[in-house]
Amino acid sequence: MPTELQALSPEDLLAGATATCEVEVPPEVLHPGGAPAGFGAAEGGTVQLKPLSIGAFQLILKAARNDPGLIPLLMLKESLVAPKLSLEQVRQLHLGLVSFLVAHVREVSGLGEKKKPPVS
């Protein structure tokens, strides 16, 4: 006989919005051409991400209305807990790292994979 599920409280529903997730960044993503001289060993590391709230996502979409290319950068800036980066610092990250991190932001936020445009 199946067990009856308990009704969720508002606190239960909001608890996920404050959770953080540690994501391991592999060395080949962090330094795709190898670690530059003076940056220590070619090792990866971790970052902490939090899920995007619907309110934050709506603000991101509104802010990027005239420049959709800002959406992934603003998503990353809003989600990255540690280390905290400014938008200008996020803009300086290499494309592979941004792509890797945004995929994890989507995952921790409960969004599916980004839909790919149809191939003609």
Secondary structure, 3 states (H helix, E strand, C coil): CCCCCCCCCHHHHHHHHHCCEEEEECHHHHCCCCCCCCCCCCCCEEEEECCCCHHHHHHHHHHCCCCCCHHHHHHHHHHEEECCCCHHHHHHCCHHHHHHHHHHHHHHCCCCCCCCCCCC
